[in-house]
Amino acid sequence: MRKPNDVTLKDAISKMLDVYRLRRKFDETSILSIWPEIMGTAIANRTKQIYIHERRLFLRIESSVIKNELIMVRQGIIQKLNEHAGSEVITEMVFL
């Protein structure tokens, strides 16, 4: 039997992330960890550096052909990553 003030673990963690202002960093970390799954192993293996700074996703890709393909579908990638996070975490992609 649940007490009236019981909270689910999901709600408690979500509230903790909001109270301590960790939500954005948590979402950024989840995007970085999901990159190989969303983009596939071929692109993930050629991604040498990936990080997020001020809502920009910075990527260093070793293959110029893959880099050009990613530039062409940049908006779709941003949309997929933001859908995964559940909020707008990334607004721009920068290729190094």
C-alpha positions as CSV (number, residue, x, y, z in Angstrom):
1,M,0.0,0.0,0.0
2,R,1.4,3.4,-1.0
3,K,1.4,6.3,1.3
4,P,0.1,9.6,-0.1
5,N,3.5,11.3,-0.1
6,D,5.3,8.4,-1.9
7,V,7.2,9.4,-5.0
8,T,8.4,7.1,-7.7
9,L,12.2,6.8,-8.2
10,K,11.9,8.4,-11.7
11,D,10.1,11.4,-10.3
12,A,12.6,11.7,-7.4
13,I,15.6,11.6,-9.7
14,S,14.0,14.1,-12.1
15,K,13.2,16.5,-9.3
16,M,16.8,16.1,-7.9
17,L,18.2,17.0,-11.4
18,D,16.0,20.1,-11.5
19,V,16.7,21.2,-8.0
20,Y,20.5,20.9,-8.3
21,R,20.4,22.3,-11.9
22,L,22.0,19.2,-13.4
23,R,19.3,18.6,-16.0
24,R,21.2,20.2,-18.9
25,K,24.5,18.5,-18.2
26,F,22.7,15.1,-17.7
27,D,20.9,15.5,-21.1
28,E,24.2,16.5,-22.8
29,T,25.9,13.4,-21.4
30,S,23.1,11.2,-22.5
31,I,23.4,12.6,-26.0
32,L,27.2,11.9,-26.1
33,S,26.7,8.3,-24.9
34,I,23.9,7.6,-27.5
35,W,25.9,9.0,-30.5
36,P,27.1,5.5,-31.7
37,E,23.6,4.0,-31.5
38,I,22.0,6.9,-33.4
39,M,24.6,7.3,-36.0
40,G,25.8,3.8,-36.4
41,T,29.2,2.2,-35.8
42,A,30.7,3.3,-39.1
43,I,30.3,7.0,-38.3
44,A,31.0,6.5,-34.6
45,N,34.3,4.8,-35.3
46,R,35.4,7.7,-37.4
47,T,34.4,10.3,-34.9
48,K,37.6,11.3,-33.1
49,Q,36.3,14.0,-30.8
50,I,32.8,14.9,-29.7
51,Y,31.7,17.4,-27.0
52,I,29.0,19.9,-26.3
53,H,29.6,23.5,-25.3
54,E,27.0,26.2,-25.0
55,R,24.3,24.2,-26.9
56,R,26.7,23.4,-29.8
57,L,27.7,19.9,-30.7
58,F,31.4,19.9,-31.8
59,L,32.6,17.0,-33.9
60,R,35.9,16.0,-35.3
61,I,35.4,13.5,-38.1
62,E,38.5,11.9,-39.7
63,S,36.8,11.2,-43.1
64,S,36.0,14.2,-45.3
65,V,33.4,12.2,-47.2
66,I,31.4,11.4,-44.0
67,K,31.9,14.9,-42.8
68,N,30.3,16.3,-46.0
69,E,27.4,13.9,-45.7
70,L,26.8,14.9,-42.1
71,I,26.8,18.5,-43.0
72,M,24.0,17.9,-45.5
73,V,21.8,16.1,-42.9
74,R,22.8,18.3,-40.0
75,Q,19.2,19.4,-39.1
76,G,17.9,15.9,-39.1
77,I,20.7,14.8,-36.7
78,I,20.1,17.7,-34.4
79,Q,16.4,16.8,-34.3
80,K,17.0,13.1,-33.5
81,L,19.4,14.0,-30.7
82,N,17.0,16.5,-29.2
83,E,14.1,14.0,-29.4
84,H,16.2,11.5,-27.5
85,A,17.0,14.0,-24.8
86,G,13.3,15.2,-24.6
87,S,14.2,18.9,-24.8
88,E,16.3,21.2,-27.0
89,V,19.8,20.5,-25.9
90,I,21.6,21.1,-29.2
91,T,20.9,24.1,-31.5
92,E,24.0,23.8,-33.8
93,M,26.6,21.3,-35.0
94,V,30.1,22.5,-35.6
95,F,32.6,20.3,-37.5
96,L,36.3,20.7,-36.5
